[in-house]
Amino acid sequence: MVGGPSWVVRTGRQDGRISSASEASAQLPSPFASINQLKQNFAAKGLSVKDLVVLSG
């Protein structure tokens, strides 16, 4: 717009052919989940309490 350099950038997800909002939402914990529920949900996916803290920050 102001005359600087530009390039084309591909947009959208590149790691799959289908993206479903309902599938993504189904994997998210409830915003009302207790800390114990969150720890269990994260552990079930192979994530640690440290991962929970980092991703919640």
Residue, then its C-alpha position, 0 to 999 in steps of 0.5 A: m500500500v505504501g510502496g514497500p516490498s510484498w510477497v504472496v503468503r499461503t493462508g489456512r491450515q497446511d496440516g490437513r485437508i479438512s477442518s471442523a470447528s465442532e471437532a476442534s471444540a470437542q477437544l477443548p476442556s470446559p471453562f468451568a472445569s476444576i483444576n483436577q479435571l484439567k489435570q486429568n484431561f491433560a494427562a489423558k493426552g500425554l501432557s504434564v501439569k507444566d504443559l497445562v500451566v504454559l498453555s493456560g497462560 
